[in-house]
């Protein structure tokens, strides 16, 4: 299995988790829940920035979608990174591992 495939598998597992956790955290509205959602959004932005940098494109802000959409957003961004060079894939994998530990 390639590093890109491993990144995609990790993203799929995290996406499934976010499909459950995202809406729950959003419904809670507590400071802890808001912090977790913010941490997920930071990772999403960092994935987007990795892809933009690797493809020599301008960085753009990732739209802030509802908690129920975070898993889908993660999949799209991670799959973009999975198709790039080894260094970028490794950095993306590190980001997802950090996120997995956080949620």
Phi and psi in degrees as GROMACS dihedral restraints (atoms count N, CA, C in turn):
[ dihedral_restraints ]
;  ai    aj    ak    al  type     phi  dphi    fc
    3     4     5     6     1   -76.7    20    10
    4     5     6     7     1   165.6    20    10
    6     7     8     9     1   -63.0    20    10
    7     8     9    10     1   -37.1    20    10
    9    10    11    12     1   -64.5    20    10
   10    11    12    13     1   -38.7    20    10
   12    13    14    15     1   -67.2    20    10
   13    14    15    16     1   -38.6    20    10
   15    16    17    18     1   -64.4    20    10
   16    17    18    19     1   -40.7    20    10
   18    19    20    21     1   -61.3    20    10
   19    20    21    22     1   -43.5    20    10
   21    22    23    24     1   -63.4    20    10
   22    23    24    25     1   -41.2    20    10
   24    25    26    27     1   -64.5    20    10
   25    26    27    28     1   -42.3    20    10
   27    28    29    30     1   -62.5    20    10
   28    29    30    31     1   -41.7    20    10
   30    31    32    33     1   -63.4    20    10
   31    32    33    34     1   -38.5    20    10
   33    34    35    36     1   -65.3    20    10
   34    35    36    37     1   -41.7    20    10
   36    37    38    39     1   -65.2    20    10
   37    38    39    40     1   -43.3    20    10
   39    40    41    42     1   -66.6    20    10
   40    41    42    43     1   -37.1    20    10
   42    43    44    45     1   -61.5    20    10
   43    44    45    46     1   -44.5    20    10
   45    46    47    48     1   -59.0    20    10
   46    47    48    49     1   -41.9    20    10
   48    49    50    51     1   -65.1    20    10
   49    50    51    52     1   -42.0    20    10
   51    52    53    54     1   -68.4    20    10
   52    53    54    55     1   -26.8    20    10
   54    55    56    57     1   -62.6    20    10
   55    56    57    58     1   -28.1    20    10
   57    58    59    60     1   -92.2    20    10
   58    59    60    61     1   -48.9    20    10
   60    61    62    63     1   -71.6    20    10
   61    62    63    64     1   -42.0    20    10
   63    64    65    66     1   -53.6    20    10
   64    65    66    67     1   -55.7    20    10
   66    67    68    69     1   -63.8    20    10
   67    68    69    70     1   -35.8    20    10
   69    70    71    72     1   -63.1    20    10
   70    71    72    73     1   -45.8    20    10
   72    73    74    75     1   -65.2    20    10
   73    74    75    76     1   -41.2    20    10
   75    76    77    78     1   -63.1    20    10
   76    77    78    79     1   -39.7    20    10
   78    79    80    81     1   -68.2    20    10
   79    80    81    82     1   -32.2    20    10
   81    82    83    84     1   -66.4    20    10
   82    83    84    85     1   -45.1    20    10
   84    85    86    87     1    65.8    20    10
   85    86    87    88     1    15.9    20    10
   87    88    89    90     1   -81.8    20    10
   88    89    90    91     1   167.0    20    10
   90    91    92    93     1   -62.0    20    10
   91    92    93    94     1   -39.9    20    10
   93    94    95    96     1   -64.6    20    10
   94    95    96    97     1   -44.3    20    10
   96    97    98    99     1   -64.6    20    10
   97    98    99   100     1   -43.1    20    10
   99   100   101   102     1   -62.7    20    10
  100   101   102   103     1   -38.2    20    10
  102   103   104   105     1   -65.2    20    10
  103   104   105   106     1   -39.5    20    10
  105   106   107   108     1   -65.3    20    10
  106   107   108   109     1   -45.3    20    10
  108   109   110   111     1   -61.9    20    10
  109   110   111   112     1   -39.3    20    10
  111   112   113   114     1   -63.6    20    10
  112   113   114   115     1   -39.9    20    10
  114   115   116   117     1   -63.8    20    10
  115   116   117   118     1   -39.7    20    10
  117   118   119   120     1   -62.8    20    10
  118   119   120   121     1   -44.5    20    10
  120   121   122   123     1   -65.6    20    10
  121   122   123   124     1   -32.8    20    10
  123   124   125   126     1   -63.8    20    10
  124   125   126   127     1   -44.0    20    10
  126   127   128   129     1   -63.1    20    10
  127   128   129   130     1   -41.8    20    10
  129   130   131   132     1   -59.1    20    10
  130   131   132   133     1   -44.4    20    10
  132   133   134   135     1   -64.8    20    10
  133   134   135   136     1   -40.9    20    10
  135   136   137   138     1   -65.6    20    10
  136   137   138   139     1   -36.2    20    10
  138   139   140   141     1   -63.1    20    10
  139   140   141   142     1   -45.4    20    10
  141   142   143   144     1   -61.4    20    10
  142   143   144   145     1   -40.7    20    10
  144   145   146   147     1   -65.7    20    10
  145   146   147   148     1   -39.3    20    10
  147   148   149   150     1   -58.4    20    10
  148   149   150   151     1   -47.6    20    10
  150   151   152   153     1   -64.4    20    10
  151   152   153   154     1   -43.6    20    10
  153   154   155   156     1   -61.8    20    10
  154   155   156   157     1   -45.3    20    10
  156   157   158   159     1   -63.5    20    10
  157   158   159   160     1   -43.8    20    10
  159   160   161   162     1   -65.7    20    10
  160   161   162   163     1   -30.9    20    10
  162   163   164   165     1   -97.5    20    10
  163   164   165   166     1     7.7    20    10
  165   166   167   168     1    55.4    20    10
  166   167   168   169     1    43.7    20    10
  168   169   170   171     1  -110.5    20    10
  169   170   171   172     1   162.1    20    10
  171   172   173   174     1   -70.1    20    10
  172   173   174   175     1   143.0    20    10
  174   175   176   177     1   -73.0    20    10
  175   176   177   178     1   142.7    20    10
  177   178   179   180     1  -133.0    20    10
  178   179   180   181     1   149.1    20    10
  180   181   182   183     1   -69.1    20    10
  181   182   183   184     1   140.0    20    10
  183   184   185   186     1   -78.9    20    10
  184   185   186   187     1   131.6    20    10
  186   187   188   189     1   -60.3    20    10
  187   188   189   190     1   142.5    20    10
  189   190   191   192     1   -88.6    20    10
  190   191   192   193     1   101.3    20    10
  192   193   194   195     1   -95.8    20    10
  193   194   195   196     1   164.9    20    10
  195   196   197   198     1   -61.4    20    10
  196   197   198   199     1   160.3    20    10
  198   199   200   201     1   -53.7    20    10
  199   200   201   202     1   -34.7    20    10
  201   202   203   204     1   -68.2    20    10
  202   203   204   205     1   -14.2    20    10
  204   205   206   207     1  -102.4    20    10
  205   206   207   208     1    -4.5    20    10
  207   208   209   210     1   -63.5    20    10
  208   209   210   211     1   -37.0    20    10
  210   211   212   213     1   -63.1    20    10
  211   212   213   214     1   -42.7    20    10
  213   214   215   216     1   -66.3    20    10
  214   215   216   217     1   -41.3    20    10
  216   217   218   219     1   -61.0    20    10
  217   218   219   220     1   -42.7    20    10
  219   220   221   222     1   -60.4    20    10
  220   221   222   223     1   -45.2    20    10
  222   223   224   225     1   -59.6    20    10
  223   224   225   226     1   -46.9    20    10
  225   226   227   228     1   -60.5    20    10
  226   227   228   229     1   -49.1    20    10
  228   229   230   231     1   -67.4    20    10
  229   230   231   232     1   -40.9    20    10
  231   232   233   234     1   -66.3    20    10
  232   233   234   235     1   -38.8    20    10
  234   235   236   237     1   -66.1    20    10
  235   236   237   238     1   -33.9    20    10
  237   238   239   240     1   -61.7    20    10
  238   239   240   241     1   -44.9    20    10
  240   241   242   243     1   -68.6    20    10
  241   242   243   244     1   -36.2    20    10
  243   244   245   246     1   -61.9    20    10
  244   245   246   247     1   -22.5    20    10
  246   247   248   249     1   -91.2    20    10
  247   248   249   250     1     5.8    20    10
  249   250   251   252     1  -101.0    20    10
  250   251   252   253     1  -169.1    20    10
  252   253   254   255     1   -67.5    20    10
  253   254   255   256     1   164.9    20    10
  255   256   257   258     1   -59.7    20    10
  256   257   258   259     1   -40.0    20    10
  258   259   260   261     1   -64.7    20    10
  259   260   261   262     1   -42.7    20    10
  261   262   263   264     1   -67.3    20    10
  262   263   264   265     1   -41.6    20    10
  264   265   266   267     1   -61.7    20    10
  265   266   267   268     1   -43.2    20    10
  267   268   269   270     1   -62.5    20    10
  268   269   270   271     1   -41.8    20    10
  270   271   272   273     1   -65.3    20    10
  271   272   273   274     1   -39.5    20    10
  273   274   275   276     1   -64.7    20    10
  274   275   276   277     1   -40.6    20    10
  276   277   278   279     1   -63.1    20    10
  277   278   279   280     1   -42.0    20    10
  279   280   281   282     1   -59.8    20    10
  280   281   282   283     1   -42.7    20    10
  282   283   284   285     1   -60.9    20    10
  283   284   285   286     1   -44.0    20    10
  285   286   287   288     1   -69.2    20    10
  286   287   288   289     1   -34.4    20    10
  288   289   290   291     1   -64.6    20    10
  289   290   291   292     1   -39.9    20    10
  291   292   293   294     1   -63.4    20    10
  292   293   294   295     1   -42.5    20    10
  294   295   296   297     1   -64.6    20    10
  295   296   297   298     1   -42.8    20    10
  297   298   299   300     1   -58.5    20    10
  298   299   300   301     1   -40.8    20    10
  300   301   302   303     1   -66.1    20    10
  301   302   303   304     1   -31.1    20    10
  303   304   305   306     1   -77.3    20    10
  304   305   306   307     1   -30.5    20    10
